[in-house]
Amino acid sequence: MFEDVRPSPNIWHHPQVYEIENRAFDRAGAVTSLIESLAPWAGRDVLDIGCGTGFHLPLFAGSARSVAGVEPHPDLAAIARRRVRRLSNVTVLDGSATALPLPDASVDVMHARWAYFFGPGCEPGLGELDRVMRPGGKALVIDNDPTRSTFGGWFRRGYPDVDPDVVAGFWQDQGWERHPIETAWTFDSREDLEAVVRIEFTAEVAEEVLAGHQGTDMDYAVNVWSRGY
């Protein structure tokens, strides 16, 4: 375990439920299409920071030259290695955003998705990113947009300390470009939706938002932040 890592309250303790959440997010592929248009990875070297159980590694492996998943939690890294054991161009490495186990100028495309709440405080990780990115590469960060959508309203209720204006200002000051996009959560059952909501929020907030929402789907908005190198 890496001492400087902020523990994730969801996937670290509930990887099986988080797998359900990953499958429910963006089934129509809007986010995937956007990030591939911003940073095509075919034939390139890809880095997934905070890869967790490796859910997104096969996506990149389909056409990338190489894919490195970096994960600080050993149990999650072990699951990721099992997931990609038959993919010869994928490696899962123990590491953190502030100590990437990669050579200088070795990455063409970086992907980070909800690895932690991005914003002020991420500067050490961004410094490491500057080190490993190749000239001409592109970095992508996918984060919640609390200003829009049903889920955004839930996020504001659950995490009132996250100021979306401060977060947006941070990325813009660091030279990143914002790409807002609308997508959805689409669950196979109400039971699945409720299980995911209960790992994302405190018990009090989870019960409040579930009581006011019917069905198994909801609208969801994210920001994709990109930066060229």
Z-matrix of the N, CA and C atoms (Angstrom, degrees):
N
C 1 1.455
C 2 1.527 1 109.59
N 3 1.323 2 117.15 1 144.72
C 4 1.456 3 122.19 2 -177.93
C 5 1.524 4 109.28 3 -101.62
N 6 1.341 5 115.90 4 127.51
C 7 1.457 6 120.47 5 -170.75
C 8 1.522 7 112.91 6 -66.51
N 9 1.336 8 118.29 7 -28.07
C 10 1.465 9 120.15 8 -175.74
C 11 1.523 10 113.10 9 -86.91
N 12 1.326 11 118.04 10 5.23
C 13 1.461 12 121.68 11 -175.19
C 14 1.525 13 110.42 12 -87.91
N 15 1.320 14 115.77 13 134.72
C 16 1.459 15 121.02 14 174.32
C 17 1.521 16 108.99 15 -81.18
N 18 1.334 17 118.78 16 118.33
C 19 1.471 18 120.31 17 -177.73
C 20 1.534 19 112.01 18 -59.79
N 21 1.305 20 116.09 19 138.58
C 22 1.455 21 121.08 20 174.77
C 23 1.531 22 109.26 21 -84.61
N 24 1.340 23 117.85 22 126.56
C 25 1.466 24 118.94 23 -176.88
C 26 1.518 25 114.35 24 -75.16
N 27 1.343 26 117.79 25 -11.15
C 28 1.466 27 119.64 26 -175.31
C 29 1.533 28 112.12 27 -107.20
N 30 1.324 29 117.56 28 -71.59
C 31 1.465 30 119.59 29 -172.45
C 32 1.528 31 112.76 30 -67.39
N 33 1.322 32 118.72 31 -30.81
C 34 1.463 33 119.07 32 -178.94
C 35 1.525 34 111.85 33 -61.47
N 36 1.323 35 116.03 34 -36.01
C 37 1.461 36 120.42 35 -174.92
C 38 1.528 37 113.42 36 -104.08
N 39 1.340 38 116.86 37 -16.97
C 40 1.469 39 120.35 38 -174.86
C 41 1.534 40 110.26 39 -138.25
N 42 1.330 41 118.95 40 59.29
C 43 1.464 42 119.25 41 -175.28
C 44 1.518 43 114.33 42 -62.03
N 45 1.322 44 117.95 43 -33.08
C 46 1.464 45 119.38 44 -179.54
C 47 1.527 46 111.55 45 -68.78
N 48 1.321 47 116.53 46 -39.86
C 49 1.470 48 119.62 47 177.25
C 50 1.524 49 110.15 48 -70.02
N 51 1.329 50 116.47 49 -37.40
C 52 1.454 51 119.19 50 179.34
C 53 1.532 52 111.01 51 -65.25
N 54 1.304 53 117.14 52 -28.44
C 55 1.463 54 120.70 53 174.32
C 56 1.526 55 110.18 54 -61.64
N 57 1.320 56 116.63 55 -40.28
C 58 1.462 57 121.02 56 176.18
C 59 1.525 58 110.16 57 -61.59
N 60 1.336 59 115.61 58 -42.13
C 61 1.466 60 119.78 59 179.15
C 62 1.526 61 111.22 60 -63.20
N 63 1.324 62 117.02 61 -43.87
C 64 1.464 63 119.53 62 178.03
C 65 1.526 64 111.54 63 -59.08
N 66 1.321 65 117.00 64 -41.21
C 67 1.468 66 119.95 65 -179.28
C 68 1.525 67 111.89 66 -69.30
N 69 1.322 68 116.93 67 -27.98
C 70 1.463 69 120.66 68 -177.24
C 71 1.521 70 112.90 69 -81.26
N 72 1.333 71 117.24 70 -21.89
C 73 1.461 72 120.40 71 -173.99
C 74 1.519 73 111.69 72 -82.47
N 75 1.338 74 116.18 73 129.79
C 76 1.467 75 122.77 74 169.20
C 77 1.525 76 113.02 75 57.88
N 78 1.329 77 116.97 76 45.95
C 79 1.471 78 118.91 77 -179.74
C 80 1.520 79 112.52 78 -63.05
N 81 1.319 80 117.64 79 -26.83
C 82 1.461 81 120.20 80 178.99
C 83 1.527 82 112.24 81 -76.17
N 84 1.335 83 117.05 82 -12.78
C 85 1.460 84 120.49 83 174.18
C 86 1.512 85 115.68 84 84.23
N 87 1.339 86 118.40 85 18.22
C 88 1.467 87 120.42 86 -178.37
C 89 1.526 88 111.76 87 -63.71
N 90 1.328 89 117.08 88 -43.65
C 91 1.462 90 120.13 89 -179.52
C 92 1.524 91 110.38 90 -68.93
N 93 1.316 92 116.83 91 -42.77
C 94 1.466 93 120.11 92 178.64
C 95 1.522 94 110.88 93 -59.27
N 96 1.325 95 116.87 94 -44.09
C 97 1.471 96 120.06 95 179.53
C 98 1.521 97 111.14 96 -62.61
N 99 1.335 98 116.58 97 -40.73
C 100 1.459 99 120.01 98 -179.27
C 101 1.522 100 111.24 99 -65.01
N 102 1.341 101 117.34 100 -48.34
C 103 1.463 102 117.81 101 -175.76
C 104 1.526 103 111.14 102 -67.56
N 105 1.341 104 117.66 103 -32.48
C 106 1.461 105 118.75 104 177.57
C 107 1.522 106 111.30 105 -69.82
N 108 1.346 107 117.09 106 -32.13
C 109 1.462 108 119.24 107 176.87
C 110 1.526 109 111.37 108 -71.47
N 111 1.328 110 116.98 109 -32.61
C 112 1.461 111 120.96 110 179.94
C 113 1.525 112 112.05 111 -77.42
N 114 1.335 113 116.51 112 -35.88
C 115 1.465 114 120.70 113 -175.17
C 116 1.518 115 110.28 114 -144.40
N 117 1.326 116 118.51 115 75.61
C 118 1.471 117 119.85 116 179.07
C 119 1.528 118 110.61 117 -56.32
N 120 1.330 119 115.66 118 131.58
C 121 1.469 120 118.64 119 -174.94
C 122 1.521 121 113.93 120 -108.39
N 123 1.304 122 118.58 121 1.29
C 124 1.468 123 120.14 122 179.16
C 125 1.530 124 110.13 123 -59.21
N 126 1.332 125 115.62 124 126.49
C 127 1.449 126 121.18 125 177.86
C 128 1.518 127 114.80 126 73.60
N 129 1.339 128 117.32 127 12.11
C 130 1.470 129 120.23 128 -175.18
C 131 1.533 130 110.47 129 -119.15
N 132 1.323 131 115.45 130 170.91
C 133 1.463 132 121.92 131 -179.83
C 134 1.518 133 109.08 132 -97.39
N 135 1.335 134 116.20 133 121.30
C 136 1.460 135 123.21 134 -171.37
C 137 1.523 136 110.06 135 -112.52
N 138 1.324 137 115.80 136 142.02
C 139 1.463 138 123.15 137 173.93
C 140 1.522 139 108.83 138 -122.45
N 141 1.336 140 116.67 139 127.97
C 142 1.467 141 122.62 140 174.45
C 143 1.529 142 107.23 141 -111.86
N 144 1.337 143 116.86 142 107.00
C 145 1.462 144 121.51 143 -178.33
C 146 1.520 145 109.53 144 -86.95
N 147 1.331 146 116.22 145 130.16
C 148 1.462 147 120.48 146 -176.55
C 149 1.513 148 109.60 147 70.48
N 150 1.331 149 116.31 148 49.29
C 151 1.473 150 120.14 149 -172.01
C 152 1.517 151 112.98 150 -71.95
N 153 1.335 152 118.53 151 -10.95
C 154 1.458 153 120.49 152 177.52
C 155 1.516 154 111.80 153 61.18
N 156 1.323 155 115.90 154 -127.73
C 157 1.461 156 121.32 155 179.70
C 158 1.528 157 112.55 156 -84.23
N 159 1.328 158 116.54 157 8.68
C 160 1.459 159 120.49 158 175.76
C 161 1.510 160 114.97 159 81.34
N 162 1.319 161 117.98 160 21.95
C 163 1.460 162 121.08 161 -174.56
C 164 1.528 163 112.24 162 -56.57
N 165 1.328 164 117.48 163 -39.69
C 166 1.464 165 120.52 164 -174.41
C 167 1.524 166 113.47 165 -91.88
N 168 1.321 167 117.98 166 -7.46
C 169 1.467 168 119.33 167 -176.63
C 170 1.527 169 113.32 168 -61.67
N 171 1.341 170 120.18 169 -42.00
C 172 1.469 171 118.87 170 178.79
C 173 1.524 172 113.31 171 -62.58
N 174 1.327 173 117.43 172 -30.62
C 175 1.466 174 120.18 173 177.50
C 176 1.523 175 110.33 174 -57.53
N 177 1.329 176 116.48 175 -49.19
C 178 1.459 177 120.37 176 -179.02
C 179 1.523 178 111.36 177 -72.43
N 180 1.321 179 116.43 178 -35.21
C 181 1.466 180 120.45 179 -175.27
C 182 1.521 181 112.57 180 -64.01
N 183 1.330 182 117.25 181 -23.65
C 184 1.458 183 120.17 182 -176.93
C 185 1.511 184 113.69 183 -58.10
N 186 1.360 185 116.87 184 -29.93
C 187 1.465 186 118.32 185 -177.99
C 188 1.523 187 113.66 186 -138.46
N 189 1.326 188 119.07 187 -9.23
C 190 1.462 189 121.09 188 -179.06
C 191 1.522 190 111.16 189 -71.95
N 192 1.322 191 116.22 190 156.19
C 193 1.469 192 120.42 191 173.11
C 194 1.519 193 109.66 192 -69.47
N 195 1.339 194 116.17 193 -45.87
C 196 1.460 195 120.73 194 177.85
C 197 1.518 196 108.58 195 -148.98
N 198 1.332 197 115.79 196 152.47
C 199 1.459 198 122.43 197 178.41
C 200 1.525 199 108.28 198 -133.75
N 201 1.326 200 116.45 199 127.41
C 202 1.463 201 121.83 200 174.88
C 203 1.520 202 108.25 201 -116.67
N 204 1.323 203 116.29 202 121.40
C 205 1.456 204 120.96 203 172.21
C 206 1.515 205 108.62 204 -99.84
N 207 1.323 206 117.30 205 129.94
C 208 1.463 207 121.76 206 178.92
C 209 1.521 208 108.42 207 -114.34
N 210 1.330 209 116.51 208 128.28
C 211 1.468 210 121.35 209 -175.53
C 212 1.532 211 110.10 210 -143.91
N 213 1.347 212 117.97 211 129.93
C 214 1.471 213 119.83 212 -178.90
C 215 1.524 214 114.84 213 -82.87
N 216 1.336 215 117.43 214 -20.86
C 217 1.467 216 119.67 215 -175.79
C 218 1.528 217 108.93 216 -90.61
N 219 1.339 218 118.79 217 115.24
C 220 1.476 219 120.48 218 -172.87
C 221 1.517 220 114.10 219 -60.77
N 222 1.329 221 118.87 220 -36.01
C 223 1.465 222 119.98 221 -179.74
C 224 1.526 223 111.16 222 -66.25
N 225 1.338 224 116.43 223 -40.23
C 226 1.460 225 119.64 224 178.68
C 227 1.522 226 110.66 225 -69.07
N 228 1.326 227 116.25 226 -40.43
C 229 1.465 228 119.52 227 178.16
C 230 1.527 229 111.06 228 -60.44
N 231 1.327 230 116.97 229 -37.04
C 232 1.468 231 120.45 230 178.64
C 233 1.525 232 110.83 231 -64.59
N 234 1.323 233 117.01 232 -40.72
C 235 1.468 234 120.56 233 177.12
C 236 1.525 235 109.83 234 -63.79
N 237 1.339 236 116.38 235 -42.84
C 238 1.465 237 120.23 236 179.65
C 239 1.527 238 111.00 237 -60.95
N 240 1.326 239 117.00 238 -40.89
C 241 1.467 240 119.44 239 179.76
C 242 1.530 241 111.45 240 -63.85
N 243 1.315 242 116.19 241 -38.87
C 244 1.470 243 118.33 242 176.92
C 245 1.524 244 110.15 243 -65.03
N 246 1.311 245 116.84 244 -38.52
C 247 1.466 246 120.45 245 -177.58
C 248 1.522 247 111.72 246 -63.33
N 249 1.327 248 117.69 247 -37.42
C 250 1.467 249 120.52 248 -172.87
C 251 1.534 250 112.32 249 -106.64
N 252 1.321 251 117.75 250 16.06
C 253 1.462 252 120.02 251 -172.50
C 254 1.532 253 112.63 252 -61.42
N 255 1.313 254 118.33 253 -22.50
C 256 1.461 255 120.40 254 179.82
C 257 1.533 256 112.17 255 -98.54
N 258 1.315 257 117.60 256 4.50
C 259 1.466 258 121.39 257 -179.53
C 260 1.524 259 108.27 258 -102.33
N 261 1.315 260 116.20 259 105.63
C 262 1.462 261 120.67 260 -170.47
C 263 1.528 262 113.38 261 -70.09
N 264 1.325 263 117.81 262 -18.22
C 265 1.464 264 119.83 263 -177.80
C 266 1.532 265 112.79 264 -98.91
N 267 1.342 266 117.88 265 13.76
C 268 1.462 267 121.77 266 -178.62
C 269 1.520 268 110.33 267 -118.81
N 270 1.334 269 114.87 268 136.38
C 271 1.462 270 122.25 269 174.80
C 272 1.519 271 108.63 270 -129.92
N 273 1.326 272 117.21 271 136.66
C 274 1.461 273 122.26 272 175.33
C 275 1.525 274 107.75 273 -108.58
N 276 1.334 275 116.19 274 124.79
C 277 1.455 276 122.77 275 -174.01
C 278 1.524 277 111.06 276 -118.11
N 279 1.319 278 115.91 277 144.27
C 280 1.456 279 120.61 278 172.31
C 281 1.525 280 108.19 279 -78.44
N 282 1.327 281 116.36 280 128.58
C 283 1.458 282 119.25 281 -179.37
C 284 1.509 283 110.79 282 172.91
N 285 1.317 284 115.53 283 177.19
C 286 1.460 285 121.10 284 179.20
C 287 1.519 286 109.66 285 -133.44
N 288 1.316 287 116.94 286 171.47
C 289 1.462 288 121.40 287 -178.78
C 290 1.518 289 111.75 288 -62.28
N 291 1.327 290 117.01 289 -27.94
C 292 1.459 291 120.17 290 -178.48
C 293 1.525 292 113.06 291 -92.97
N 294 1.325 293 117.10 292 -2.11
C 295 1.471 294 121.51 293 178.53
C 296 1.518 295 108.58 294 -147.23
N 297 1.311 296 116.32 295 71.01
C 298 1.457 297 121.12 296 -176.93
C 299 1.528 298 110.20 297 -75.50
N 300 1.333 299 117.93 298 126.17
C 301 1.474 300 121.18 299 -177.41
C 302 1.519 301 111.80 300 -83.10
N 303 1.332 302 115.77 301 56.52
C 304 1.459 303 121.72 302 -176.37
C 305 1.528 304 109.73 303 -136.52
N 306 1.324 305 117.20 304 152.38
C 307 1.470 306 120.04 305 177.89
C 308 1.530 307 111.61 306 -69.70
N 309 1.315 308 115.15 307 163.62
C 310 1.452 309 121.16 308 173.96
C 311 1.530 310 110.29 309 -60.02
N 312 1.328 311 115.82 310 145.29
C 313 1.464 312 122.05 311 172.77
C 314 1.522 313 112.81 312 49.00
N 315 1.348 314 116.34 313 51.30
C 316 1.463 315 120.54 314 -176.17
C 317 1.531 316 113.48 315 -119.74
N 318 1.347 317 118.26 316 1.92
C 319 1.464 318 121.95 317 -172.71
C 320 1.524 319 110.27 318 -123.28
N 321 1.335 320 115.86 319 132.04
C 322 1.468 321 121.14 320 175.76
C 323 1.524 322 112.34 321 -94.47
N 324 1.338 323 116.43 322 -38.03
C 325 1.463 324 121.59 323 -177.34
C 326 1.521 325 108.50 324 -133.15
N 327 1.340 326 116.85 325 124.78
C 328 1.460 327 121.60 326 174.87
C 329 1.521 328 109.18 327 -111.58
N 330 1.326 329 115.31 328 134.63
C 331 1.456 330 122.93 329 178.48
C 332 1.520 331 108.41 330 -125.36
N 333 1.331 332 116.91 331 129.15
C 334 1.469 333 121.98 332 173.32
C 335 1.516 334 107.36 333 -137.51
N 336 1.327 335 115.60 334 126.41
C 337 1.463 336 120.06 335 -174.67
C 338 1.527 337 108.80 336 -130.50
N 339 1.321 338 115.88 337 108.73
C 340 1.464 339 121.67 338 177.32
C 341 1.525 340 112.30 339 52.37
N 342 1.337 341 116.54 340 34.29
C 343 1.459 342 118.76 341 178.77
C 344 1.526 343 110.67 342 -66.70
N 345 1.319 344 117.17 343 -31.86
C 346 1.460 345 124.27 344 168.72
C 347 1.514 346 105.83 345 -164.89
N 348 1.322 347 118.40 346 173.98
C 349 1.457 348 119.41 347 179.37
C 350 1.527 349 108.23 348 -71.66
N 351 1.318 350 115.65 349 109.11
C 352 1.451 351 121.12 350 -173.53
C 353 1.524 352 111.03 351 -75.85
N 354 1.323 353 115.87 352 148.29
C 355 1.454 354 121.53 353 178.24
C 356 1.509 355 110.24 354 148.76
N 357 1.326 356 117.80 355 -156.78
C 358 1.467 357 120.04 356 179.53
C 359 1.523 358 111.15 357 -51.54
N 360 1.319 359 115.94 358 133.98
C 361 1.455 360 122.22 359 -174.47
C 362 1.515 361 112.80 360 108.41
N 363 1.336 362 116.48 361 -14.37
C 364 1.465 363 121.15 362 -179.06
C 365 1.530 364 113.24 363 -85.68
N 366 1.322 365 117.05 364 0.08
C 367 1.462 366 119.92 365 -173.77
C 368 1.529 367 114.14 366 -55.20
N 369 1.347 368 120.06 367 -41.96
C 370 1.477 369 118.23 368 178.67
C 371 1.531 370 112.72 369 -60.12
N 372 1.337 371 116.67 370 -40.09
C 373 1.450 372 119.91 371 177.61
C 374 1.516 373 112.21 372 -65.84
N 375 1.314 374 116.99 373 -37.64
C 376 1.458 375 119.94 374 178.26
C 377 1.521 376 110.99 375 -67.84
N 378 1.337 377 116.87 376 -31.81
C 379 1.454 378 119.71 377 174.73
C 380 1.519 379 111.69 378 -64.31
N 381 1.333 380 116.94 379 -41.48
C 382 1.457 381 120.60 380 175.54
C 383 1.532 382 111.17 381 -64.08
N 384 1.310 383 116.04 382 -37.06
C 385 1.456 384 119.67 383 178.02
C 386 1.532 385 110.64 384 -62.40
N 387 1.330 386 116.68 385 -42.04
C 388 1.464 387 120.10 386 176.63
C 389 1.530 388 110.91 387 -56.26
N 390 1.322 389 116.27 388 -35.29
C 391 1.466 390 120.32 389 -177.55
C 392 1.521 391 112.11 390 -70.25
N 393 1.336 392 117.81 391 -42.09
C 394 1.465 393 119.67 392 -171.01
C 395 1.525 394 114.00 393 -90.89
N 396 1.332 395 118.24 394 -16.24
C 397 1.460 396 119.45 395 -177.85
C 398 1.520 397 111.56 396 -76.50
N 399 1.335 398 115.49 397 140.32
C 400 1.458 399 121.36 398 175.24
C 401 1.535 400 110.52 399 -82.86
N 402 1.310 401 117.11 400 151.49
C 403 1.470 402 119.22 401 170.05
C 404 1.521 403 110.16 402 -57.35
N 405 1.303 404 116.73 403 132.34
C 406 1.455 405 121.59 404 -176.30
C 407 1.509 406 114.14 405 91.25
N 408 1.347 407 117.17 406 -4.35
C 409 1.459 408 120.73 407 179.56
C 410 1.512 409 112.30 408 -80.27
N 411 1.331 410 114.66 409 174.58
C 412 1.468 411 120.80 410 -178.78
C 413 1.521 412 108.94 411 -140.01
N 414 1.333 413 115.57 412 134.11
C 415 1.459 414 122.28 413 177.59
C 416 1.519 415 109.71 414 -109.48
N 417 1.334 416 116.52 415 141.43
C 418 1.460 417 122.65 416 -177.20
C 419 1.527 418 109.30 417 -130.47
N 420 1.319 419 116.37 418 131.22
C 421 1.458 420 122.95 419 174.28
C 422 1.521 421 107.87 420 -123.32
N 423 1.320 422 116.71 421 127.07
C 424 1.470 423 122.18 422 179.64
C 425 1.517 424 107.80 423 -110.14
N 426 1.338 425 116.08 424 123.35
C 427 1.453 426 121.12 425 -173.43
C 428 1.520 427 109.41 426 -140.72
N 429 1.329 428 116.52 427 156.39
C 430 1.457 429 121.43 428 176.82
C 431 1.522 430 111.27 429 -63.71
N 432 1.322 431 116.18 430 146.61
C 433 1.464 432 122.64 431 171.75
C 434 1.524 433 107.58 432 -109.53
N 435 1.332 434 118.07 433 100.42
C 436 1.467 435 120.10 434 -176.28
C 437 1.521 436 114.41 435 -73.30
N 438 1.330 437 117.86 436 -4.84
C 439 1.469 438 119.97 437 -176.35
C 440 1.521 439 112.63 438 -86.96
N 441 1.330 440 117.88 439 -9.20
C 442 1.463 441 120.54 440 -174.73
C 443 1.518 442 110.01 441 -138.87
N 444 1.296 443 116.37 442 159.41
C 445 1.464 444 126.02 443 170.02
C 446 1.519 445 113.34 444 78.87
N 447 1.329 446 114.44 445 163.46
C 448 1.470 447 120.30 446 176.49
C 449 1.521 448 110.58 447 -60.58
N 450 1.335 449 116.57 448 -46.69
C 451 1.455 450 118.05 449 -179.68
C 452 1.522 451 111.23 450 -64.57
N 453 1.331 452 117.11 451 -35.50
C 454 1.457 453 119.84 452 177.84
C 455 1.518 454 111.95 453 -58.77
N 456 1.345 455 116.28 454 -40.04
C 457 1.461 456 119.79 455 176.40
C 458 1.517 457 111.83 456 -64.15
N 459 1.318 458 116.47 457 -40.06
C 460 1.466 459 120.53 458 176.58
C 461 1.527 460 110.56 459 -63.09
N 462 1.331 461 115.75 460 -41.86
C 463 1.460 462 120.05 461 -179.06
C 464 1.528 463 110.59 462 -62.45
N 465 1.331 464 117.57 463 -43.06
C 466 1.466 465 120.27 464 178.69
C 467 1.523 466 110.84 465 -60.59
N 468 1.321 467 115.98 466 -38.40
C 469 1.461 468 119.56 467 179.27
C 470 1.528 469 111.24 468 -69.22
N 471 1.319 470 116.30 469 -39.17
C 472 1.456 471 120.22 470 -176.23
C 473 1.513 472 114.32 471 -80.55
N 474 1.356 473 116.48 472 -27.81
C 475 1.465 474 120.90 473 -176.17
C 476 1.527 475 110.09 474 -132.89
N 477 1.326 476 116.96 475 66.84
C 478 1.471 477 120.01 476 -176.21
C 479 1.517 478 113.34 477 -65.32
N 480 1.343 479 117.90 478 -15.57
C 481 1.461 480 120.69 479 179.80
C 482 1.523 481 112.20 480 -78.90
N 483 1.330 482 118.72 481 -11.22
C 484 1.463 483 122.18 482 178.61
C 485 1.525 484 108.24 483 -89.24
N 486 1.321 485 116.62 484 110.03
C 487 1.470 486 122.22 485 -179.33
C 488 1.527 487 108.49 486 -93.92
N 489 1.342 488 118.59 487 110.92
C 490 1.467 489 119.83 488 -175.55
C 491 1.519 490 113.39 489 -63.13
N 492 1.327 491 117.92 490 -29.47
C 493 1.468 492 119.74 491 178.06
C 494 1.524 493 110.89 492 -69.13
N 495 1.326 494 116.21 493 -39.61
C 496 1.467 495 120.00 494 177.66
C 497 1.523 496 110.06 495 -65.52
N 498 1.330 497 116.38 496 -43.10
C 499 1.465 498 120.28 497 179.97
C 500 1.525 499 110.78 498 -62.09
N 501 1.333 500 116.56 499 -46.95
C 502 1.467 501 119.93 500 179.87
C 503 1.524 502 110.88 501 -62.55
N 504 1.327 503 116.87 502 -41.36
C 505 1.456 504 120.16 503 178.90
C 506 1.514 505 112.11 504 -63.20
N 507 1.328 506 115.97 505 -37.02
C 508 1.461 507 120.44 506 177.99
C 509 1.518 508 110.74 507 -59.63
N 510 1.337 509 116.69 508 -50.95
C 511 1.463 510 119.50 509 -176.90
C 512 1.519 511 111.32 510 -64.50
N 513 1.333 512 116.37 511 -41.26
C 514 1.462 513 118.89 512 -179.96
C 515 1.519 514 111.43 513 -64.37
N 516 1.341 515 116.44 514 -39.35
C 517 1.467 516 119.86 515 178.36
C 518 1.523 517 111.57 516 -65.18
N 519 1.340 518 116.65 517 -28.19
C 520 1.460 519 121.21 518 179.42
C 521 1.528 520 112.45 519 -84.51
N 522 1.328 521 116.98 520 -0.59
C 523 1.455 522 120.96 521 176.45
C 524 1.514 523 115.69 522 89.28
N 525 1.356 524 116.67 523 20.36
C 526 1.460 525 120.90 524 178.91
C 527 1.524 526 110.37 525 -95.80
N 528 1.327 527 115.81 526 153.48
C 529 1.470 528 122.70 527 -179.16
C 530 1.528 529 109.99 528 -107.62
N 531 1.329 530 116.29 529 136.87
C 532 1.464 531 122.04 530 -177.99
C 533 1.523 532 110.75 531 -92.96
N 534 1.350 533 114.71 532 134.23
C 535 1.461 534 122.24 533 175.41
C 536 1.534 535 107.28 534 -126.81
N 537 1.336 536 118.64 535 93.82
C 538 1.474 537 120.14 536 -179.96
C 539 1.517 538 110.74 537 -73.62
N 540 1.324 539 116.42 538 142.55
C 541 1.461 540 120.20 539 -179.46
C 542 1.517 541 109.96 540 -149.26
N 543 1.334 542 115.23 541 145.60
C 544 1.464 543 121.41 542 178.19
C 545 1.523 544 109.37 543 -103.93
N 546 1.306 545 115.02 544 135.43
C 547 1.455 546 120.59 545 177.28
C 548 1.532 547 108.04 546 -141.60
N 549 1.332 548 117.40 547 -150.81
C 550 1.469 549 118.85 548 -176.40
C 551 1.512 550 110.93 549 -158.48
N 552 1.309 551 114.71 550 158.00
C 553 1.463 552 124.02 551 162.40
C 554 1.527 553 106.49 552 -95.48
N 555 1.312 554 118.55 553 129.86
C 556 1.458 555 122.62 554 178.18
C 557 1.535 556 107.82 555 -134.12
N 558 1.318 557 115.77 556 104.52
C 559 1.459 558 121.17 557 -176.35
C 560 1.524 559 111.08 558 -98.83
N 561 1.315 560 116.50 559 155.82
C 562 1.455 561 121.62 560 178.28
C 563 1.522 562 112.54 561 -80.12
N 564 1.317 563 116.94 562 -19.03
C 565 1.460 564 120.07 563 -179.46
C 566 1.520 565 109.88 564 -154.70
N 567 1.301 566 116.00 565 158.93
C 568 1.461 567 120.92 566 174.16
C 569 1.531 568 110.28 567 -63.42
N 570 1.302 569 116.87 568 -34.94
C 571 1.464 570 120.80 569 179.01
C 572 1.525 571 110.76 570 -59.95
N 573 1.341 572 116.55 571 -41.19
C 574 1.453 573 120.15 572 179.13
C 575 1.528 574 110.93 573 -65.06
N 576 1.336 575 116.98 574 -45.82
C 577 1.454 576 120.09 575 178.95
C 578 1.523 577 111.15 576 -57.88
N 579 1.314 578 116.60 577 -46.69
C 580 1.459 579 120.32 578 -177.58
C 581 1.527 580 111.09 579 -64.40
N 582 1.323 581 117.60 580 -38.64
C 583 1.462 582 120.21 581 179.36
C 584 1.525 583 110.80 582 -63.02
N 585 1.326 584 117.01 583 -41.65
C 586 1.461 585 120.68 584 -179.57
C 587 1.521 586 111.21 585 -68.12
N 588 1.314 587 116.71 586 -45.03
C 589 1.465 588 119.49 587 179.32
C 590 1.526 589 110.94 588 -57.89
N 591 1.303 590 116.70 589 -35.49
C 592 1.470 591 120.41 590 -176.92
C 593 1.528 592 113.41 591 -75.50
N 594 1.341 593 117.82 592 -15.58
C 595 1.469 594 117.70 593 172.76
C 596 1.527 595 111.57 594 -95.18
N 597 1.319 596 116.92 595 -11.09
C 598 1.456 597 120.33 596 -178.12
C 599 1.532 598 112.84 597 -93.19
N 600 1.313 599 117.13 598 -22.66
C 601 1.461 600 120.68 599 -174.04
C 602 1.521 601 110.63 600 -134.16
N 603 1.326 602 115.46 601 165.76
C 604 1.454 603 119.45 602 172.22
C 605 1.525 604 109.18 603 -62.40
N 606 1.327 605 115.94 604 161.24
C 607 1.461 606 120.25 605 -178.86
C 608 1.521 607 110.80 606 -58.15
N 609 1.323 608 117.39 607 -40.84
C 610 1.465 609 120.53 608 -178.18
C 611 1.519 610 111.62 609 -64.24
N 612 1.322 611 117.00 610 -49.01
C 613 1.462 612 120.41 611 -179.21
C 614 1.527 613 110.16 612 -66.00
N 615 1.318 614 117.73 613 -42.02
C 616 1.468 615 120.65 614 -179.14
C 617 1.517 616 111.22 615 -58.06
N 618 1.326 617 117.77 616 -46.42
C 619 1.461 618 120.00 617 -178.79
C 620 1.520 619 111.17 618 -67.19
N 621 1.320 620 117.55 619 -35.67
C 622 1.468 621 120.46 620 178.78
C 623 1.524 622 111.29 621 -64.39
N 624 1.323 623 117.75 622 -48.05
C 625 1.460 624 119.33 623 -176.00
C 626 1.523 625 111.28 624 -72.62
N 627 1.324 626 117.39 625 -34.86
C 628 1.463 627 119.37 626 178.44
C 629 1.522 628 111.42 627 -66.44
N 630 1.316 629 116.81 628 -35.97
C 631 1.469 630 120.17 629 179.48
C 632 1.520 631 111.89 630 -64.31
N 633 1.332 632 116.82 631 -26.19
C 634 1.458 633 119.88 632 -177.73
C 635 1.510 634 114.25 633 -100.43
N 636 1.341 635 118.11 634 9.92
C 637 1.461 636 120.30 635 -177.07
C 638 1.520 637 110.08 636 -132.05
N 639 1.315 638 115.60 637 130.12
C 640 1.456 639 121.32 638 179.28
C 641 1.530 640 110.34 639 -104.26
N 642 1.312 641 116.06 640 155.90
C 643 1.453 642 120.72 641 171.85
C 644 1.516 643 113.64 642 87.17
N 645 1.344 644 114.55 643 -165.07
C 646 1.466 645 121.39 644 -173.67
C 647 1.529 646 113.20 645 -121.46
N 648 1.324 647 117.90 646 0.66
C 649 1.464 648 121.43 647 -177.83
C 650 1.522 649 109.97 648 -123.01
N 651 1.336 650 115.43 649 160.52
C 652 1.459 651 119.64 650 170.96
C 653 1.515 652 110.19 651 -161.31
N 654 1.337 653 114.48 652 154.53
C 655 1.454 654 119.81 653 176.47
C 656 1.530 655 109.45 654 -76.01
N 657 1.334 656 115.27 655 149.55
C 658 1.447 657 121.66 656 -171.42
C 659 1.528 658 107.27 657 -148.49
N 660 1.318 659 117.76 658 131.62
C 661 1.466 660 121.41 659 179.67
C 662 1.520 661 110.24 660 -119.39
N 663 1.305 662 116.12 661 140.61
C 664 1.462 663 121.20 662 177.31
C 665 1.524 664 109.16 663 -133.29
N 666 1.314 665 114.50 664 163.38
C 667 1.460 666 122.57 665 168.06
C 668 1.522 667 108.08 666 -110.62
N 669 1.320 668 115.32 667 130.37
C 670 1.451 669 120.30 668 168.92
C 671 1.532 670 105.88 669 -102.26
N 672 1.325 671 115.87 670 119.52
C 673 1.453 672 121.37 671 178.62
C 674 1.534 673 108.67 672 -102.22
N 675 1.316 674 116.61 673 132.55
C 676 1.463 675 120.20 674 -178.23
C 677 1.526 676 111.06 675 -128.89
N 678 1.325 677 113.58 676 151.14
C 679 1.468 678 119.80 677 175.54
C 680 1.508 679 108.99 678 -147.19
N 681 1.323 680 115.51 679 133.54
C 682 1.448 681 120.94 680 175.39
C 683 1.513 682 111.51 681 -92.28
N 684 1.343 683 115.61 682 154.99
C 685 1.469 684 121.69 683 -177.71
C 686 1.527 685 110.67 684 -123.18
